[in-house]
Every structure is written in structure tokens, then in C-alpha cells.
Amino acid sequence: MTIFSKIITTSIILVSSFSAWATPPAQQTTVISSEDINWGYLNPLRGDQSPGAADLWGDRTKNTATGMLVKFNKGFSSPPHIHNISYRGIVIEGLMHNDDPTAENMWLPTASFWTQPAGENHITAANGNANLIYLEIDSGPYLVKPQEQHFDNGERPINVHASNLVWLTDKESSQIKGENLGITFLWKNSKIPSSQGYLLKLPAGSKVDITSNAAEFRAVVIQGDIRYQSSELNSAKGLRPGSYFNAKGDFTHNIITLKESILYINATDIFHVESKY
């Protein structure tokens, strides 16, 4: 074997070895269709008397931030109770009521938003034929405790009916660019810098890019029907209410809407939305 042949052979071996050792790039996104969700019980000890529950991210049984889906049968009404931690809720389907045990029912429809402070006595009720919410906590575990253990953590509850949401246009918010897009701000967490919650409204038949460079960007489909595409998918994926997608770092989500759609977004940094037509 000539010196040249030895050099070529050695180079091939080194390249092959490097390819075998090289770590593939980390996946930046997770996409979960509502049809692929595995359901359990919010309170397993109560079995089918308990609301159904499914974690979209995190783990509600551990001391970690979590986003979950919870579904209720028509006519469900909880006994008065408290939680050990505060949570945020958004109605995806049906009619929900969450308030003090003596409060008049105020049924919240799709895209309504509420907060429940830790320690505050309350009930939760459902009145739609099917009732589904997205529930989010900043720490866990998520526990239900008797009303006798109530305490005041200094927070106050918020109930925002969907008809009271204030939608900003691209003339009022620099985060969106495109006709008929809308954005509304729901909450801001002072303990997590720049962490903020939004609802994003997308008109039917639109094509938009959502670009973010956040450490955590999370989105849940609240209303509508979208086709989701990104550089990490070989083909578009249909996402209906209750579906979820996220991203870490610099990333662009490509979305086509088949109906008017609303997304809930929890992001640790500013994101931008641009309509392509």
C-alpha cells in the first residue's frame, strides 16, 4: 500500500469513527395532538367519580411547573375545597364556574380565564355537554385539601369571561403583524423574569409564522383547527383544541388555520407573529 493510499484509508476510518461518535442535534420542539393524549384521573382515589386529567408538560404529582388538561362531566360540582398551590385555568370547551361556595354561578365559555389562589375555599362546577380546561401551575404537586385547611396567601382570584377580553391589533402591539390578528395579555409572573401568558387569535384561512427565542415557549390550542409545520417535522400535523406544542431557543412555528383559532401561549421571552397572507 502506498503512503497516499494509507492516508486515504486512515481519513475514511477517522471520518467513520467521528460519525459514529457524533451526537445528533437535540430536538427543540415537542408536538402533541389532542387525539394522542393518554388520560388518567385528577384524583385517582375517586376513580371515575374524579375529573379526567392528562399532563401536557411537567408532572402534576411532583414539585415542578406543569400544564395539564382536565375534563368534567356535565353537572359536575365539587365540594368546597382548597389547593396547596395557585393555578391558572382557561376554558377550552363547555361552561365552567369557579368561585366561592356561596357565589352565584357565572358560567365561563371557551377562551375565558381564571386564577385560583392557594388556600382559598372554592368550588368548581361544569355545565356543558362536554367540559375541558387547560390548568397550569408554577410549582407542585397539585393537591386537593379540605376547606377547613383554608389560608390567605395574599393573592386574589380573577374571573375573566371571554366577552371581556381586550384584543390588541397589530396597530396596538408590536408582537403581531398582519390583518385580523389579535393578542391579549392574561398574566405576568414577577418571580420568573419576562414569563408571561397570552391568548393569540388567528383568523380562518391564515398562514402565520410564530418566532421565538425563549428558554421556554409553550402553546395550547384553545379553539379552532390548525395545521402545524416546522423544520423538525416531515409533514404538517393537524392540531385541534387541547393540542400542545413548544420550543426551546430560537425557533419558528409555521401555522395554517382552517377555522378561526385561539392559542394560549406561556413564554419566558417576547415572541413575534407574522401573517404570510
N, C-alpha and C positions, 0 to 999 in steps of 0.2 A: 504494500500500500504506500502510495506517495505521501509526502508531507501535506500536499494540498487536500488529498482525499481524507487524511486523518483530521485535518482542520474542519472540513465539511461535516464529517461524521460526528465529531465532538460537538459542533454547533447544533446539530439536529438533536443530539441527546440532551444538551443543556436546555434548548427550547422546549422539548417534550417534558423534561422534568419541571421546568418553570410552569408550564400549562397545567400539570398535574397538581402543583402546589398552590397555584394562584387561587385566591378566594373570590368567588363571584360577587359582583356588587350587591349590596344589601337592598332588599325590597323597600321602597319608600312608602308604598301605599297598601292599604287593605280595603277590599270592596266586598260588602256582604249584602246580598239580595234578601228581601223580606221572605221570599219563598224558601230560603235555605236556613232559616233560623231554627235552632233547637230550643223548644220551650220547656220550662220547668215550673215550679211553684214559688211565688213570692214568700210564702210561709209553708214549707214542706210538711210541717206537723199537722196542718189543717187539710192536706190533700186537695181534693177537687173543690173544697169549700174556699180555698185560697185563690186570689187572683193569679193568673199565669204571669210568668216573668222570664226574661231572657237578657243576658248581658250582651251588649253590642261591643263594649270595650271595658277593660278593667275587670274587677271581681267584687261583687257587692258583699261577699262574705268576709272580705279582708280589709285591712286599713289602707285603702287606696282609692283614688278617684275612679268613678265608674259611671258609665252611661248605659241605661237599660230600657227595655220595653216592658210595659205592664199592661195586661188586658183584663177587663172586668166584664162580667155578665150583666145583662140588663137587670135593673132593680137592685144591684149590689149596693149595700150601705154598711160601712164598717162601724163597729162600736167606737165610742170615744177612746182616743189613744194618743200617744206621743211617739216621737222618734228621737234617737240619741244624737242624730246629726241633722243638719238642714239639707233641704233638697229643692231643686227646681223642676217644674213639670210643664210639659207642653202637650196639648190635646192633638192627637193625630186623627182619631175617628171617634164619633159618638158625642155624648154630652156628659160632662164631668162637673161635680161640685166638691169643693174642698174649703172648709171653713170651720168656725167654732160650732160646737154641737147645737147651740141654740139659734144659729143664724138661719135666715130664710134661704131656701135653695136658690142659687144663682147658677144656672146651667151654662157651662162654658163649652162652645163648639170648637171645631177644628181651628188650629193656629192660635188658640187662647193660651195664656201663660200665667203660671202662678208660682209663688215660693212658699215653702213651709219651714218656718224656723224650728230648730231643735228645741225640744222641751215643751212646745206649745200644744195644748189639748185641742183636738180637732176630729172631724170625721171626714171620710171620703166616700162619695156616692157616684153611681153611674146610671144614666137613664137612656142611652141609645140602644138600638138593637145589637150593635157591636161597639165596644168601647176600648180604645187603645191610646196609651200615652207614652211619651218619652220622659224618663225620670233621670236626673243627673245629680250626682253628689261629688263634692270635692275631697271627701275622705270617708272612710268606712270603719267598720262594717255598717250596713244598713239594717237597723233593728227596730222592731215594734215593741213598745213597752206600755204598761197600763197607765191610765190617766192620773192615777194617784202619784206617779213619779214626776209630774209636770214641774218645769222650772222655766225661768225667764233668762234667755241668753242675750237679751238686748236687741235682737232683730225683730222686725215687724213683718207680717205676711203681706204679700202683694197678690191681687187677683186682677188680671187684665183680660177682659173679653175681647175676642178677635175684632169686633167692630170698633174698639177703642184704640187699636194700634195706629200709630202715626208713621206712614210710609214716606220716606225721602226719595226724591228722584235724582237723576244724575246732575241736575242743576243745584241740588242741595247737599250732595255727598260726593266727595272726590273718589270714593271707593268704587263707584259704579259708573259705567259709561255705556249708554245705549237707551234707545227709546223704550218706554214702558217697563224698564227695570225698577225695582223698589227695594229699599233696605230699611230696617228698623232696628234700633238698639234695645236690648232687653235688660242686660246686666253688665256690671264690671266688677271684677274681683280685685280688691285693693291688696290682697295678700299674695297674689300671683301677678307680677308686673305685666301690663298690657293684655292680660287674659280678659276676654270679653265675649258676650253672647249676642247673636244677631238672628233675625229672620231675613231671608233673601227671597224676593218674589220675582219669578221669571215668567214672561208671557208665553202663551201657547205658540208653538212653531218657531221658537227662537233657538239660535245656536250661540252659546256663550263659552268663554274661557274664564276659569277662576284660577288666578295665580297667587300663590302664597310663598312666603319664605319663613314660615313659623316653625318653631320647635315642635308644636303640635297644632294641627289643623284637623278638625273633626266636623263632619256634616251628616245630618239625618234628613231623609226625605219626609216631610210632614204632609204634603199634599201634592197630587199630580202624578205624572208618569214621565220619566226621563230615560234617555239613552246615554249611558256614561262611557267615556273612552279616555284613555291616557296612553302614554308611551310604554306603560308596563302591561297593557292588555293587547292581545292579538285581534280582538274584535269587540264591538260595543256590547255593553251589558245593560239589560233593562232593569231599572230600579223604580219600585213603587213605594208608597208610604210605608215607613218602618225600615227601609233600607239604609245602609250606612257606608260612608267612605271616608278615608282620612289620608293624611300625608305628613311626612316629616321633612323639613327643609325646603329647598327651592323646588317647586313642582307646579305643573299646570294640569288642571282637570278640564276636559272637553265635554260639554253637555249639550244635548239636543232635547227640547221639551216637546212632548206630544200633546200635553194639556198645560194649562196654567199651573205652575208648580211653585211650592214654597219649600225652602230648605232652612233648617236650623243649623247655625254654624257656631262652634266654640273654637276660638283661635287665640293663640298666645301672641299674635302679632297681626298687624294690618294685612288684609288681603285685598285683591282688586278683581273686579268682574267687568268683562268687556263683551258686548254683543257683537257677533260677527255678521249677522244680518237680521 
